[in-house]
Amino acid sequence: MAMKIEIVERSGNAVVVECGSCRGTGESRHKRFCKACNGTGHVTLMCESEEIPIVSCSSCHGTGESQELVYCRACQGVGVVPAYGKYKIRKVERVD
């Protein structure tokens, strides 16, 4: 659940603070599953013999998670966001 805050007035100089969503890492907290093995961590090789070997996925190295970096949406992967001295908040809405 996210909150949408409408800020009416800011006072003070802008400062940069650590992003609260990613805790300054710039990476998303959400893991993505590997597309090569569908998150299982292993793949089945197609062979002409009767035995079908199951091996560790070479894309994710058997973890089942994607190795590609997913950036934090709040800070766009930077790890910091601007903050201001004082806020006057007009309204707060729940965004689902």
Secondary structure, DSSP 8 states (H G I E B T S, - for coil): -EEEEEEEEEES--EEEE-TTTTTS-B-SS--B-TTTTTSSEEE---SSS---EEE-TTTTTS-B--S--B-TTTTTSSEEEE-SEEEEEEEEEE-
